[in-house]
């Protein structure tokens, strides 16, 4: 007996639609450019599934200062119902960890652990953090949480869809088109380079 014959055809359409709507996402691919040369790539992903939202950022940068240096960076963060619940970052130089951090929501605060310190951030709900800055222009925002620095960083609207983000490492200037970040100018004491949108 073929049990499939007894199942209404509409059921399969509903099933297909429900599976299709379980998860949706965005993927942005950037080139890292210094002095006109492409020195690396960064991939930002945002995946929504039910009440959960996950971000991931992966980058690999290659440059030479006497010897070849390869910097790899990875960030993962998870939100539930619009609130950050956990995250992790790791940065390596030629395969050796240089910086790492974890963030975890607790009942009334967040525990943020870096390679050198443990910070308890007195905030019940973090709703805006670094990964989202690539996917949506920070209109009306004046601060953004960074688990790398275990604190909030200041954002300043520069006009013309351009925003300045300050940190102890240096300044980043983010530029937007249609709400998506298309370029980041990264100013550091040792160099200036750009993160340029390649595809979305």
C-alpha positions as CSV (number, residue, x, y, z in Angstrom):
1,X,0.0,0.0,0.0
2,X,1.4,3.4,-1.0
3,X,0.9,5.7,2.0
4,X,1.9,8.7,0.0
5,X,-1.3,8.5,-2.0
6,X,-3.3,9.2,1.2
7,X,-1.4,12.4,2.0
8,X,-2.9,15.6,0.5
9,X,-0.8,17.3,-2.1
10,X,-1.0,20.6,-0.3
11,X,0.9,19.0,2.6
12,X,4.1,18.8,0.6
13,X,3.8,22.4,-0.4
14,X,3.4,23.5,3.2
15,X,6.3,21.3,4.2
16,X,8.5,22.7,1.5
17,X,7.7,26.3,2.5
18,X,8.2,25.6,6.1
19,X,11.7,24.1,5.4
20,X,12.5,27.0,3.2
21,X,11.7,29.5,5.9
22,X,13.5,27.8,8.7
23,X,16.8,29.6,7.9
24,X,17.7,32.6,5.8
25,X,21.0,34.4,5.5
26,X,23.3,37.0,4.0
27,X,26.9,36.6,2.9
28,X,29.2,39.5,2.2
29,X,32.6,39.0,0.6
30,X,35.3,41.7,1.0
31,X,38.8,42.2,-0.4
32,X,41.5,43.6,1.9
33,X,43.5,46.1,-0.1
34,X,46.8,47.9,0.7
35,X,48.6,50.2,-1.6
36,X,46.5,49.0,-4.5
37,X,47.3,45.4,-3.9
38,X,44.8,42.8,-2.7
39,X,46.4,41.2,0.5
40,X,43.5,39.2,1.7
41,X,39.8,38.4,1.9
42,X,37.1,38.7,4.5
43,X,33.7,36.8,4.6
44,X,30.8,38.0,6.8
45,X,27.8,35.8,7.2
46,X,24.5,36.4,9.0
47,X,22.1,33.5,9.4
48,X,18.6,33.7,10.9
49,X,16.8,30.6,12.1
50,X,13.7,31.0,14.2
51,X,14.5,33.2,17.2
52,X,18.2,32.6,16.7
53,X,20.6,34.8,14.8
54,X,24.3,33.9,14.2
55,X,27.1,35.9,12.8
56,X,30.5,34.8,11.6
57,X,33.4,36.8,10.2
58,X,36.5,35.1,8.7
59,X,39.5,36.8,7.3
60,X,42.9,35.9,6.0
61,X,45.6,38.5,5.3
62,X,49.0,38.0,3.8
63,X,51.8,40.6,3.8
64,X,55.5,40.8,4.0
65,X,57.8,42.7,6.4
66,X,61.1,41.0,5.8
67,X,59.4,37.7,6.1
68,X,55.9,36.6,5.0
69,X,53.2,37.1,7.6
70,X,49.7,35.5,7.6
71,X,47.0,36.9,9.9
72,X,43.8,34.9,10.3
73,X,40.8,36.2,12.2
74,X,37.6,34.5,13.2
75,X,34.6,35.8,15.0
76,X,31.3,34.0,15.9
77,X,28.4,35.5,17.8
78,X,24.9,34.1,18.6
79,X,21.8,36.1,19.4
80,X,18.4,34.9,20.7
81,X,15.3,37.1,20.4
82,X,17.6,40.1,19.6
83,X,19.9,39.6,22.5
84,X,23.6,38.5,22.4
85,X,24.0,35.3,24.3
86,X,27.5,34.2,23.4
87,X,30.5,34.7,21.2
88,X,34.1,33.9,20.5
89,X,37.0,35.5,18.6
90,X,40.5,34.3,17.7
91,X,43.3,36.0,15.8
92,X,46.5,34.2,14.8
93,X,49.8,35.3,13.3
94,X,51.5,32.5,11.2
95,X,49.3,30.0,13.1
96,X,50.1,31.3,16.6
97,X,47.3,32.8,18.6
98,X,47.8,36.6,19.3
99,X,44.3,37.6,20.5
100,X,41.3,35.7,21.6
101,X,38.1,36.4,23.6
102,X,34.8,34.9,24.6
103,X,31.6,36.5,25.7
104,X,28.8,34.8,27.6
105,X,25.4,36.2,28.8
106,X,24.6,35.5,32.5
107,X,21.5,36.4,34.4
108,X,22.2,40.1,35.0
109,X,25.5,40.7,33.2
110,X,28.0,39.5,30.7
111,X,31.3,37.7,31.3
112,X,33.9,38.7,28.8
113,X,37.3,36.9,28.8
114,X,40.2,38.1,26.7
115,X,43.8,36.7,26.6
116,X,44.8,39.1,29.4
117,X,41.7,39.8,31.5
118,X,38.2,38.9,32.6
119,X,35.6,41.6,32.6
120,X,32.0,41.5,33.9
121,X,30.0,44.0,31.9
122,X,27.0,45.3,33.8
123,X,24.5,45.1,31.0
124,X,21.4,42.8,31.0
125,X,21.0,42.9,27.2
126,X,23.5,43.6,24.4
127,X,21.5,44.1,21.2
128,X,24.1,45.6,18.9
129,X,27.7,44.4,18.3
130,X,30.5,44.6,15.7
131,X,29.3,42.1,13.1
132,X,26.0,43.9,12.4
133,X,27.9,47.0,11.3
134,X,28.7,45.3,8.0
135,X,25.0,44.3,7.3
136,X,23.2,47.5,8.3
137,X,24.1,51.2,8.3
138,X,24.2,52.3,12.0
139,X,21.7,55.1,11.7
140,X,20.9,56.6,15.1
141,X,23.6,54.5,16.8
142,X,26.3,56.0,19.0
143,X,28.0,52.9,20.4
144,X,28.6,49.3,19.5
145,X,29.8,46.4,21.6
146,X,33.1,44.8,20.8
147,X,34.0,41.5,22.5
148,X,37.6,41.9,21.4
149,X,37.9,45.1,23.6
150,X,35.4,43.8,26.1
151,X,33.5,47.2,26.0
152,X,31.4,49.5,23.9
153,X,33.1,51.5,21.2
154,X,31.9,55.0,20.1
155,X,30.4,55.5,16.6
156,X,30.2,59.0,15.1
157,X,28.1,59.8,12.1
158,X,30.3,61.7,9.6
159,X,27.5,62.4,7.2
160,X,27.1,61.1,3.6
161,X,26.6,57.6,4.9
162,X,30.0,57.5,6.6
163,X,30.7,56.5,10.2
164,X,33.8,56.8,12.4
165,X,34.5,54.0,14.9
166,X,37.3,54.6,17.4
167,X,39.3,52.0,19.3
168,X,42.6,51.8,21.1
169,X,44.0,50.1,18.0
170,X,43.1,53.0,15.7
171,X,40.2,54.4,13.7
172,X,37.9,52.7,11.2
173,X,35.7,54.7,8.7
174,X,32.7,52.7,7.4
175,X,30.9,53.7,4.2
176,X,27.5,52.5,3.1
177,X,25.4,52.1,0.0
178,X,21.7,50.9,0.3
179,X,22.3,50.1,3.9
180,X,25.3,47.7,3.3
181,X,28.9,48.5,4.2
182,X,30.8,48.8,1.0
183,X,34.2,50.0,2.3
184,X,36.1,50.3,5.5
185,X,39.2,52.6,5.8
186,X,41.4,51.1,8.5
187,X,43.9,53.5,10.0
188,X,46.6,51.9,12.2
189,X,50.0,53.3,13.4
190,X,51.8,50.8,11.2
191,X,49.7,51.1,8.0
192,X,46.4,52.2,6.3
193,X,44.4,49.6,4.4
194,X,40.9,49.2,3.0
195,X,38.2,46.5,3.3
196,X,36.2,46.7,0.0
197,X,33.0,44.9,-0.8
198,X,33.5,42.3,-3.6
199,X,30.1,40.6,-3.7
200,X,26.9,40.2,-1.7
